[in-house]
Amino acid sequence: MQSRFLIILFVFFLVDLYFYQSIVTVLKHSSISKKNIAFYTYWTISIISYLLVISTVIVGQQNLPKLVRVYIFAFFVILAISKLVGVVFLLIDDIIRLFRLGLSYVPANTGDHNIGRLKFISTISIALAAVPFLSLIWGMVKGAYDYKVIKTILSIKNLPEEFEGFKIVQISDLHTGSFSETTHLNKAFDMILQQNADAIFFTGDLVNDRVDETFGFEETFKRLKAPHGVFTTLGNHDYGDYVQWESPAHKAENLEKLKQVHANVGWKLLMNENHIIEKKGKKLAIIGIENWGANLRFPKYGKMKEAIIGTEDAHVKFLLSHDPSHWEAQVQKEYSDIDVMFSGHTHGMQFGIEIPGFKWSPSQYFYKQWAGLYKKGNQQLYVNRGLGFLGYPGRVGILPEISVFELKKA
């Protein structure tokens, strides 16, 4: 593990050396003092980023305050991504230099074999590296907490008239461990409560890894209430699979305590089970399963056969399943009576572009369904963009989402 970590740092150091050549090229004819300022500024910032990351390994992430470890990681990643963008254009410059060097050896060409870098390409390299740097900083300051309410009409063919206009709010991926205090979540919960939903769905990843991330947030969680209840399920991070536990017993204890948190704050955690809402004899089934992922070797804890027991006579069936890959991999193939599945998980990778008529994120290269509403036949899937964040403490383009649904007969 440590050797792999050192190799990764060494690779990034090579990227650092390479990107610094663009600064050298741009300042080639500048004064010695300007060159020295650039040198010491660049390498002081870079070395500090390496030392901070190394310190988290030496001290241990769990021994550092949440805010400290989150922002150390973000600082390093922002610098790395920015430099990698700049490096792409340096590579273009080097390809051009190689081509020019080859031409200089043509017998008819008596030109100089010493081919320098093109200053304008190095300038472009620095300028474009500044774009992700500034964007990612802005995403931390503003984007992470720029909560958006997205309203959707869910048209359902077999919806009984008793449920016409029934309103649901969905949130997902709180990742409580990434928040240092409750102010921002309280702001989001204020917006949720203003929707006057009949029911609230939370589709997993309450924590990053450990139950103690919820300590101090319990009173905030208790604020979420709806006439028919708050229904929740677990996400892949809730199981503690990404932590090296002292023993399997400690891991199991963590999960049991996390389940208890849901109960203590008044949420109905659906662990491969369901809840029926009935109005004048018409039934709406809310089915919740444990995490079931088809991509990237995510575990398949969910048990649909157990979860649907007792829903046979329900007129409408909603499924809470954290990972959207579950929809095509199992739900569409084996459970055609599921009307709508509600998921999260992807966060839209917290980065992308969403404008009218166009939607893009790196997330789409990993998940076919990654944000918003999808339909196939009479079945629908909604992928919530997540309310919190993980790793990078911000969002650029793909903003934190509060989904609001109104049911309507198709």
C-alpha positions in Angstrom: 0.0 0.0 0.0 2.7 2.5 1.0 4.9 1.6 -2.0 2.0 2.2 -4.3 1.3 5.5 -2.6 4.9 6.6 -3.1 4.9 5.6 -6.8 1.8 7.7 -7.3 3.4 10.7 -5.6 6.6 10.2 -7.7 4.5 10.2 -10.9 2.8 13.4 -9.9 6.3 14.9 -9.1 7.3 14.1 -12.7 4.2 15.8 -13.9 5.2 18.8 -11.8 8.7 18.9 -13.3 7.2 18.7 -16.8 4.6 21.4 -16.3 7.2 23.7 -14.8 8.9 23.8 -18.2 6.0 25.9 -19.5 6.8 28.6 -16.8 10.5 28.4 -17.7 9.6 29.0 -21.3 7.3 31.9 -20.7 9.8 33.6 -18.4 12.8 32.8 -20.6 13.6 36.5 -21.3 12.5 37.8 -17.9 14.7 39.2 -15.2 16.5 36.9 -12.7 14.3 38.2 -9.9 11.0 37.3 -11.7 12.4 33.8 -12.5 13.4 33.3 -8.8 9.9 34.4 -7.6 8.2 32.0 -10.0 10.6 29.2 -9.0 10.2 29.5 -5.2 6.4 30.2 -5.4 5.7 27.2 -7.7 7.9 24.7 -5.8 6.9 25.9 -2.3 3.2 25.3 -3.1 3.9 22.0 -4.8 6.2 20.7 -2.0 3.7 21.8 0.7 1.0 19.8 -1.1 3.2 16.6 -1.1 4.1 17.1 2.6 0.5 17.5 3.6 -0.6 14.3 1.8 2.3 12.4 3.2 1.5 13.6 6.7 -2.0 12.1 6.4 -0.5 8.7 5.8 2.0 9.1 8.6 -0.5 10.4 11.2 -3.4 8.4 9.8 -6.5 9.9 8.3 -8.8 8.9 11.2 -6.5 10.8 13.6 -7.0 14.1 11.7 -10.1 16.4 12.0 -12.6 15.9 9.2 -12.1 19.3 7.8 -8.4 19.0 7.7 -8.2 15.7 5.9 -10.9 16.8 3.4 -9.2 20.0 2.4 -5.7 18.5 2.3 -7.0 16.0 -0.3 -8.8 18.7 -2.2 -5.7 21.0 -2.3 -3.6 18.2 -3.7 -6.2 17.0 -6.3 -6.9 20.6 -7.5 -3.2 21.2 -8.1 -2.8 17.8 -9.8 -5.8 18.1 -12.1 -4.8 21.7 -13.1 -1.2 20.6 -14.0 -2.4 17.6 -15.9 -4.6 19.8 -18.1 -1.5 22.0 -18.8 0.7 19.0 -19.5 -1.6 18.0 -22.4 -0.6 21.2 -24.3 3.1 20.7 -23.4 2.8 17.3 -25.0 1.4 19.0 -28.2 4.4 21.4 -28.1 6.8 18.5 -27.8 5.3 16.7 -30.7 5.7 19.8 -32.8 9.3 20.2 -31.6 10.0 16.5 -32.5 8.6 17.1 -36.0 10.6 20.3 -36.4 13.7 18.6 -35.1 13.3 15.8 -37.7 12.9 18.4 -40.5 16.1 20.1 -39.3 18.1 17.0 -40.2 16.8 16.9 -43.8 20.0 17.3 -46.0 18.6 20.4 -47.8 17.9 22.1 -44.4 20.8 23.9 -42.8 18.7 25.1 -39.9 19.6 25.0 -36.2 19.1 21.6 -34.5 18.4 23.3 -31.2 14.6 23.5 -31.3 13.2 25.5 -28.4 9.6 25.3 -27.0 7.0 27.6 -28.5 6.2 30.4 -26.0 2.6 30.8 -27.1 1.8 27.1 -26.5 3.4 27.3 -23.1 1.4 30.4 -22.4 -1.8 28.5 -23.4 -0.7 25.6 -21.2 -0.6 27.9 -18.1 -3.8 29.7 -19.0 -5.7 26.5 -19.5 -4.3 25.0 -16.3 -5.7 28.1 -14.5 -9.3 27.2 -15.7 -9.8 24.0 -13.7 -7.8 25.5 -10.8 -10.2 28.5 -10.5 -13.3 26.4 -11.3 -12.5 23.9 -8.6 -11.8 26.6 -6.0 -15.2 28.2 -6.9 -16.8 24.8 -6.7 -15.6 24.5 -3.1 -16.6 28.0 -2.1 -20.0 28.2 -3.8 -20.9 25.0 -5.7 -20.8 22.5 -2.8 -23.7 24.3 -1.1 -25.7 25.7 -4.1 -28.6 23.4 -3.5 -31.0 23.1 -6.4 -34.7 22.0 -6.3 -35.5 20.0 -9.4 -39.2 19.4 -9.9 -40.5 16.5 -12.1 -43.9 15.2 -13.0 -43.9 11.4 -12.7 -46.6 10.1 -15.2 -47.6 6.5 -14.2 -50.0 4.5 -16.3 -51.6 2.5 -13.6 -51.6 5.3 -10.9 -54.9 5.2 -8.9 -56.7 8.6 -8.7 -56.3 8.4 -4.9 -52.6 9.1 -5.5 -53.0 11.9 -8.1 -50.9 14.9 -6.9 -49.0 12.8 -4.3 -45.7 14.6 -3.7 -42.4 13.0 -3.0 -39.0 14.5 -2.2 -35.9 12.5 -2.8 -32.4 13.2 -1.5 -29.3 11.0 -1.7 -25.7 10.7 -0.8 -25.4 13.0 2.2 -21.9 11.8 3.0 -22.2 13.4 6.4 -18.5 12.8 7.2 -17.6 15.5 4.6 -19.4 18.2 6.5 -17.6 20.0 9.4 -20.8 21.3 11.0 -24.6 21.4 10.5 -25.2 24.9 8.9 -25.3 23.8 5.3 -27.4 20.7 5.9 -29.9 22.7 7.9 -30.1 25.1 4.9 -30.8 22.1 2.6 -33.4 20.7 5.0 -35.2 24.0 5.2 -35.6 23.9 1.4 -36.8 20.3 1.6 -39.4 21.0 4.2 -40.7 24.0 2.2 -41.8 21.5 -0.5 -44.5 20.0 1.8 -43.9 16.5 0.5 -46.2 13.6 1.4 -43.2 11.3 1.7 -39.4 11.7 1.7 -37.0 9.2 0.2 -33.3 9.0 1.1 -31.4 6.6 -1.2 -28.2 5.8 0.6 -24.7 6.9 1.6 -25.5 8.6 4.9 -21.8 8.4 5.8 -18.4 8.1 4.0 -17.4 5.1 6.1 -18.1 5.2 9.9 -21.2 5.8 12.1 -19.3 8.4 14.2 -19.6 10.8 11.2 -23.2 11.2 12.2 -22.4 12.3 15.7 -23.6 15.9 16.2 -26.0 15.7 13.2 -28.8 13.7 14.8 -30.9 16.7 15.7 -30.6 18.0 12.1 -31.6 14.6 10.7 -34.7 14.6 13.0 -36.0 17.7 11.2 -36.8 15.6 8.1 -40.5 14.7 8.5 -43.4 14.0 6.1 -47.0 12.9 6.7 -46.4 9.4 5.4 -42.8 9.1 6.6 -39.2 9.3 5.6 -38.0 6.1 3.9 -34.3 5.2 3.6 -32.0 2.6 2.2 -28.2 2.0 2.4 -25.5 2.9 -0.1 -22.2 1.3 -0.8 -20.3 3.6 1.7 -22.7 2.8 4.6 -21.3 -0.7 5.0 -17.7 0.4 5.9 -16.2 -1.6 3.1 -13.5 0.9 2.4 -12.1 0.9 6.0 -9.5 -1.5 7.4 -11.3 -2.6 10.6 -9.7 -4.2 13.6 -11.9 -7.2 13.1 -15.1 -8.3 11.2 -16.9 -7.8 14.5 -16.0 -4.1 14.6 -17.3 -3.6 11.1 -20.5 -5.4 11.8 -21.0 -3.3 15.0 -20.5 -0.1 13.0 -23.2 -1.2 10.5 -25.7 -2.0 13.3 -25.1 1.4 15.0 -25.6 3.1 11.7 -29.0 1.3 11.3 -29.9 2.5 14.7 -29.1 6.1 13.7 -31.9 5.8 11.1 -34.3 4.5 13.7 -33.3 7.1 16.3 -34.0 10.1 14.0 -37.4 8.7 12.9 -36.4 7.3 9.5 -37.8 4.0 8.2 -34.8 2.0 6.9 -35.9 -0.5 4.4 -33.5 -3.5 4.4 -34.8 -5.8 1.7 -38.4 -5.0 2.8 -41.3 -2.7 2.0 -43.8 -0.3 3.3 -47.4 0.0 2.0 -49.2 3.4 1.9 -52.9 2.8 1.5 -55.6 5.3 0.4 -59.3 4.1 0.1 -58.2 0.6 -0.6 -55.5 1.6 -3.2 -52.0 0.6 -2.3 -48.6 2.3 -3.1 -45.6 0.0 -2.2 -42.3 1.5 -1.3 -39.7 -1.2 -1.7 -36.2 -0.7 -0.3 -33.2 -2.9 -0.8 -29.6 -3.0 0.3 -26.9 -1.8 -2.1 -26.9 -3.7 -5.4 -24.3 -2.6 -7.9 -23.5 -4.1 -11.4 -20.5 -1.8 -12.1 -17.0 -1.7 -10.8 -17.4 -4.8 -8.5 -19.7 -3.1 -6.1 -21.3 -5.6 -3.8 -24.8 -7.1 -4.3 -26.2 -7.1 -0.8 -29.8 -6.4 -2.1 -32.3 -9.2 -2.1 -35.3 -8.3 -4.3 -37.1 -11.6 -3.7 -37.3 -10.8 0.0 -38.0 -7.1 -0.5 -41.2 -7.6 -2.7 -42.9 -10.0 -0.3 -46.4 -8.6 0.5 -46.5 -6.2 -2.5 -48.3 -8.5 -4.8 -51.6 -6.6 -4.7 -50.0 -3.1 -4.7 -51.3 -0.8 -7.5 -48.0 1.1 -7.8 -44.5 0.0 -6.8 -41.6 2.3 -6.1 -38.1 0.9 -5.5 -35.4 2.6 -3.5 -32.1 1.2 -4.7 -28.9 3.2 -4.3 -27.0 2.2 -7.4 -28.6 3.0 -10.8 -26.8 0.2 -12.6 -29.3 -2.1 -10.7 -32.1 -0.9 -13.0 -30.9 -2.4 -16.3 -29.0 -5.3 -14.7 -31.8 -6.8 -12.7 -35.0 -4.7 -12.3 -35.9 -4.4 -16.0 -35.1 -8.0 -16.7 -36.8 -9.6 -13.7 -39.2 -7.1 -12.1 -41.3 -5.4 -14.8 -43.9 -4.4 -12.2 -41.6 -1.9 -10.6 -43.0 1.4 -11.9 -40.3 3.8 -10.7 -36.8 3.2 -9.2 -35.1 6.0 -7.3 -31.3 6.0 -7.1 -28.3 8.2 -6.4 -24.7 7.0 -6.1 -23.1 8.8 -9.1 -23.0 12.4 -7.8 -22.7 13.2 -11.5 -19.0 13.0 -10.4 -19.6 16.5 -8.9 -18.3 17.9 -12.2 -19.8 18.5 -15.6 -22.0 20.7 -17.7 -25.8 21.0 -17.6 -27.4 23.5 -19.8 -30.8 23.3 -21.7 -30.5 20.6 -24.3 -27.0 19.4 -23.2 -25.8 17.4 -20.3 -22.2 16.0 -19.9 -20.2 14.6 -17.0 -17.3 12.0 -16.8 -19.9 10.0 -14.9 -21.5 9.0 -18.1 -18.5 6.9 -19.1 -19.1 4.7 -16.1 -22.9 4.8 -15.8 -25.4 4.8 -18.6 -28.0 6.3 -16.3 -26.2 8.9 -14.2 -28.5 12.0 -13.6 -32.1 12.8 -14.0 -35.1 10.8 -15.4 -34.8 7.7 -17.7 -37.7 5.7 -19.2 -38.0 2.4 -20.9 -41.4 1.0 -21.7 -43.6 1.6 -18.6 -40.7 1.7 -16.2 -38.8 4.8 -15.1 -35.6 5.5 -13.2 -34.6 8.7 -11.5 -31.0 9.3 -10.5 -30.5 12.0 -7.9 -27.3 14.0 -8.2 -26.7 13.8 -4.5 -26.9 16.4 -1.7 -23.4 16.0 -0.3 -20.0 15.4 -1.7 -17.1 12.9 -1.3 -13.4 13.4 -1.8 -13.4 16.8 -3.6 -15.4 19.1 -1.2 -17.2 20.9 -4.0 -19.2 20.8 -7.2 -18.6 22.3 -10.6 -21.6 22.3 -13.0 -23.4 19.3 -11.4 -25.0 20.9 -8.3 -26.4 19.3 -5.2 -30.0 18.2 -5.8 -33.3 18.1 -4.0 -35.6 16.1 -6.2 -39.4 16.9 -6.0 -41.9 14.6 -7.7 -45.6 15.0 -8.3 -47.5 11.8 -9.3 -49.8 12.0 -12.2 -51.8 9.3 -14.1 -50.4 8.9 -17.6 
